[in-house]
Amino acid sequence: MRHAASVMNGSDPGAPGSPPPVLSFRHLLTDAVGTFLDEAGMSCAQTADSIGELIVTLSRYREEGAPLFPMAFMGDDLGQMLALLGGKDPIAIGIGPRSRATVQRALKQCAPLGQGRWWALYLLRVPEGFAYGVFRTDPFPLAESPLERLRRTEEAQAGVVGVLQLADNMLELRAGGGLCRHVYLSGARVEGASPPAVLNELAEAITDGVASASLERARGFFRRVLFEVMQSSHGALVAVLPRERAGSTLFVDGIILPRPLDIVALLDRYHADPTDSAATAVRATGQLLRGMMATDGITVLRADGCIVGYNIFVRHPESLAHQPSVVGGARRRTYEVLGAAVGTELTAAFIRSQDGDAACRRA
């Protein structure tokens, strides 16, 4: 969904003392959301306007200066919504007219509760307007998120619409039956692959050598952990080695683990015997990977799902800094070095820049 400023309101800019013209794309967004709701079987002009407000507000949502990434869902039947999304223990917070102001109040009161995939925001269409609150979700790295469950819902008119910020100014508007729009706001770049597509590429590269019996578990784990990294405010670099490799001549500094950490073995152990101890190991490993990717340098993984090292640095050829085609700082130049090694030393390279752009290069 791409929008351009197209409406000019205000008096003649040449008239003395007249206010300046106003450019707005809001009506385009509302019209597009209205069409989306028609396809989802949830037509309503007030709902379209309110979801437009939800999209714009979530595009760079912050409380006390900290970015928040709540999942938000709208529907008509709370029981149906919870069954579809795997939600539990709903908590009613408030109610108000079907308006932008109610959406703003719902976010203010509920968004801080939705950090870390523990709780999601719901907006329920009722005769009085919107009733809103939160419901509990399962943040376990092997559990599908509510949005993942909505993505695989085959029924086109399932009665639920979800909104999630993918990165700054990039959002996903989703209903059942594969009905989806990616919304780009405030100059967000649209020429590259979408964040979910990039993360799928990276997750596939990391698990390319995983046995078929473990493959879906491993890919789901990496997709969910990597998505949380995408939502963070810092950049990240990942290099993926071929199977059985313990390092590369590219790496000149950093921390290589004495023994690669076999994530797939931890996931298989939990699958075979889902004890509290095995579940804790899975959660802790997800947090470990997120922490590694938050450090400076490159996180190094392997095509069999192992973590090899982190805080890794490579030597930049002097010629790279003078190439006009390389735009960006040290992280982007490092990605170019890694990308040039894909197909020889590496099987994949990934970058998430600090402004939210992401790219993955595979052999």
C-alpha positions in Angstrom: 0.0 0.0 0.0 1.7 3.1 -1.2 0.5 6.6 -0.5 1.3 10.1 -1.8 0.3 13.5 -0.6 -2.6 14.5 -2.9 -5.1 16.7 -1.2 -4.4 20.4 -0.8 -6.6 22.3 1.6 -6.5 26.0 2.6 -7.0 29.3 1.0 -5.2 30.8 -1.9 -1.5 30.8 -0.9 -1.1 34.1 -2.6 -3.8 35.9 -0.5 -2.3 38.1 2.2 -2.5 36.6 5.7 -3.9 33.3 4.4 -2.8 30.0 6.1 -0.4 27.8 4.1 -1.9 24.9 2.1 -2.1 21.5 3.8 -1.1 18.3 2.1 -2.7 15.1 3.4 -2.8 11.5 2.3 -5.1 10.4 5.1 -8.2 10.1 2.9 -6.2 7.8 0.6 -5.2 5.6 3.5 -8.8 5.5 4.8 -10.2 4.6 1.4 -7.6 1.8 1.0 -8.4 0.4 4.4 -12.1 0.6 3.6 -11.6 -1.5 0.5 -9.6 -4.0 2.5 -12.4 -4.2 5.1 -14.9 -4.8 2.2 -12.8 -7.8 1.1 -12.6 -9.0 4.7 -16.4 -8.8 5.2 -16.1 -6.1 7.9 -17.2 -3.0 5.9 -17.7 0.2 8.0 -16.6 3.7 7.3 -15.9 4.5 11.0 -13.8 1.3 11.4 -11.8 2.2 8.3 -11.0 5.6 9.7 -10.1 4.2 13.1 -7.8 1.5 11.6 -6.2 4.3 9.5 -5.5 6.0 12.8 -4.2 2.8 14.3 -1.8 2.3 11.4 -0.5 5.9 11.5 0.0 5.9 15.3 1.7 2.5 15.4 4.1 3.4 12.6 6.6 4.8 15.1 4.9 4.2 18.4 6.7 5.3 21.5 6.0 5.7 25.2 8.4 7.8 27.3 10.7 7.8 24.3 10.9 3.9 24.2 9.7 2.2 21.0 6.8 -0.2 21.5 5.5 -2.9 19.1 2.1 -4.1 20.3 0.1 -6.5 18.2 -3.4 -5.0 17.7 -6.5 -6.9 16.5 -10.1 -5.8 15.7 -13.2 -7.9 15.4 -16.8 -8.3 16.4 -16.8 -11.4 18.6 -14.2 -11.7 21.4 -14.6 -15.5 21.8 -14.2 -16.1 18.1 -11.1 -13.8 18.0 -9.4 -15.6 20.9 -10.1 -19.0 19.4 -8.7 -17.9 16.1 -5.6 -16.2 17.5 -4.9 -18.6 20.4 -5.5 -15.9 23.0 -6.4 -16.4 26.6 -7.5 -14.5 29.7 -8.9 -11.3 28.2 -8.9 -8.2 30.4 -11.4 -5.4 29.5 -9.8 -2.0 29.9 -12.3 0.6 28.4 -15.0 1.5 25.9 -15.6 4.5 23.7 -17.1 5.8 20.5 -16.0 4.3 17.2 -13.5 7.1 16.6 -9.8 8.0 16.3 -9.9 9.3 19.9 -10.9 5.9 21.2 -8.1 4.3 19.3 -5.6 6.7 20.7 -6.8 6.1 24.2 -6.8 2.3 23.8 -3.2 2.5 22.6 -2.1 4.8 25.4 -3.7 2.5 28.0 -2.9 -0.9 26.5 0.3 -0.7 24.3 2.7 -0.6 27.3 1.2 -4.0 28.4 2.0 -5.6 25.0 5.8 -5.8 25.2 7.6 -9.0 24.6 4.7 -10.9 23.0 3.0 -11.5 26.3 -0.1 -9.5 25.7 -1.9 -8.2 22.6 -4.4 -5.4 22.2 -8.0 -6.0 21.1 -10.6 -3.6 19.8 -14.1 -5.1 19.7 -16.9 -3.5 17.6 -19.9 -3.1 19.9 -23.1 -1.0 19.6 -21.6 1.7 21.8 -18.4 1.9 19.6 -15.2 0.1 20.5 -14.7 -2.0 23.6 -10.9 -2.5 24.1 -8.5 -4.4 26.3 -5.7 -7.0 26.1 -5.5 -10.8 25.9 -2.7 -13.1 26.9 -0.5 -14.7 24.2 2.2 -17.3 24.3 5.7 -15.8 23.8 7.5 -19.2 23.7 9.8 -19.2 20.7 8.2 -22.4 19.4 4.7 -21.1 19.7 3.0 -19.3 16.8 2.2 -15.7 17.4 -1.4 -14.5 17.0 -0.4 -12.8 13.7 1.2 -16.0 12.4 -2.1 -17.9 13.2 -4.0 -15.2 11.3 -1.6 -15.5 8.4 -2.4 -19.2 8.0 -6.2 -18.8 8.4 -7.8 -20.0 5.2 -11.2 -18.4 5.7 -11.2 -15.1 3.8 -13.9 -13.5 6.0 -12.7 -14.7 9.4 -14.0 -11.6 11.2 -10.6 -10.5 12.6 -8.2 -7.9 11.3 -4.7 -7.5 12.7 -2.1 -4.6 12.6 1.5 -5.0 13.5 4.5 -2.7 13.0 7.2 -4.6 11.2 9.8 -1.8 11.5 9.7 2.0 11.6 7.0 3.2 9.3 6.4 -0.3 7.9 3.2 -2.2 9.0 1.3 -5.3 8.1 -2.5 -5.1 7.8 -3.8 -8.7 7.8 -7.1 -10.6 7.6 -7.9 -14.3 6.9 -7.6 -16.1 3.6 -4.2 -14.5 2.7 -5.7 -11.0 2.6 -2.8 -8.7 3.4 -1.4 -5.2 2.8 2.1 -3.9 3.7 1.8 -0.2 4.6 4.8 2.1 4.1 4.6 5.5 5.6 6.8 8.6 5.9 9.2 7.9 3.1 9.9 4.2 4.0 11.5 2.5 1.1 9.4 0.2 -0.9 11.7 -1.1 -3.6 13.2 -3.9 -1.5 11.8 -7.1 -0.1 9.4 -6.8 2.8 10.8 -7.5 6.3 8.9 -10.9 6.6 10.3 -12.0 3.3 13.9 -11.0 4.3 13.6 -12.9 7.6 12.3 -16.0 5.9 15.3 -15.9 3.6 17.7 -15.7 6.5 15.8 -18.4 8.5 16.0 -20.7 5.5 19.7 -20.1 5.1 20.4 -20.8 8.8 18.4 -24.1 8.6 19.4 -25.2 5.1 21.3 -28.2 6.5 18.8 -29.2 9.2 17.2 -32.6 9.0 13.6 -32.6 7.7 12.1 -33.9 10.9 13.4 -30.8 12.8 13.2 -28.2 10.0 9.9 -26.5 10.6 10.6 -26.2 14.4 14.0 -24.7 13.7 12.8 -22.2 11.1 9.9 -21.1 13.3 12.3 -20.5 16.2 14.7 -18.4 14.1 11.9 -16.4 12.4 10.4 -15.4 15.8 13.7 -14.5 17.4 14.9 -12.6 14.4 11.6 -10.7 14.1 12.1 -9.4 17.6 15.6 -8.3 16.6 14.1 -6.5 13.6 11.9 -4.5 15.9 14.8 -3.3 18.0 16.3 0.2 17.7 19.8 -1.0 16.8 21.3 -2.5 13.7 22.5 -6.1 13.2 24.7 -8.1 11.0 24.6 -11.9 10.5 27.0 -14.2 8.5 26.0 -17.8 7.8 28.7 -20.4 7.4 28.3 -23.7 5.5 27.7 -26.8 7.6 30.7 -28.2 9.6 32.6 -24.9 9.4 33.9 -23.5 12.7 35.2 -20.2 11.3 36.4 -18.2 8.3 39.5 -16.4 7.2 37.3 -13.3 6.8 37.1 -12.9 10.6 39.9 -10.9 12.2 38.6 -10.3 15.7 35.7 -11.3 17.9 34.4 -14.2 20.0 34.3 -17.6 18.4 32.6 -20.1 20.8 34.8 -23.1 21.9 32.0 -25.3 20.7 29.2 -24.2 18.3 25.9 -24.0 20.2 23.5 -26.5 18.7 20.1 -24.8 18.8 18.4 -27.6 16.9 19.4 -30.2 19.5 17.8 -28.0 22.2 14.6 -27.7 20.2 14.6 -31.5 19.5 15.1 -32.2 23.2 12.1 -30.1 24.1 10.0 -31.7 21.4 10.8 -35.2 22.7 10.4 -34.3 26.4 8.7 -30.9 27.0 9.8 -30.4 30.6 10.1 -27.1 32.3 13.8 -27.4 32.2 13.8 -28.1 28.4 11.4 -25.1 27.8 13.6 -22.8 29.9 16.6 -23.8 27.8 14.8 -22.9 24.6 13.7 -19.5 26.0 17.1 -18.7 27.3 18.8 -19.6 24.0 16.4 -17.3 22.2 17.3 -14.5 24.6 21.0 -15.4 24.1 20.8 -15.0 20.4 18.9 -11.7 20.7 21.6 -10.5 23.1 24.4 -11.5 20.7 22.8 -9.7 17.8 22.5 -6.5 20.0 26.3 -6.4 20.3 28.6 -4.6 17.9 29.9 -6.6 15.0 28.6 -9.7 13.3 26.8 -12.7 14.7 28.0 -15.9 13.0 25.6 -18.8 12.6 25.9 -22.0 10.6 23.6 -23.7 8.0 22.8 -26.5 10.5 21.3 -24.1 13.0 24.3 -23.6 15.2 25.6 -20.4 16.8 29.3 -20.1 16.0 30.3 -16.7 17.4 29.4 -13.0 17.9 31.0 -9.6 18.2 33.0 -10.6 15.1 34.7 -8.1 12.9 36.2 -8.4 9.4 38.8 -6.4 7.6 37.5 -3.9 5.0 39.5 -3.5 1.8 40.6 0.1 1.4 39.1 0.2 -2.0 35.6 -0.4 -0.6 35.5 2.9 1.2 36.0 4.7 -2.1 33.4 2.9 -4.1 30.6 5.2 -5.0 28.1 2.3 -5.1 28.5 1.7 -1.4 26.3 4.1 0.5 26.3 4.0 4.3 28.5 3.6 7.2 30.7 0.9 8.6 27.8 -1.6 9.0 26.9 -1.3 5.3 30.5 -1.6 4.2 30.8 -4.8 6.4 27.7 -6.2 4.7 29.3 -5.6 1.3 32.4 -7.6 2.5 30.2 -10.4 3.7 28.0 -10.3 0.6 31.1 -10.7 -1.6 32.0 -13.9 0.2 28.6 -15.5 -0.2 29.0 -18.6 -2.4 32.6 -19.2 -1.2 33.2 -18.6 2.5 29.6 -17.9 3.4 26.2 -19.2 2.4 24.3 -16.0 3.4 24.8 -12.5 4.7 22.2 -10.3 6.5 22.0 -6.7 7.5 19.4 -4.8 9.5 20.4 -1.1 9.4 19.5 1.3 12.2 16.9 3.0 10.1 15.0 -0.3 9.7 16.1 -1.4 6.3 16.9 -5.1 5.9 18.5 -7.2 3.3 19.7 -10.8 2.9 22.0 -12.2 0.3 22.1 -16.0 -0.3 24.3 -18.3 -2.3 
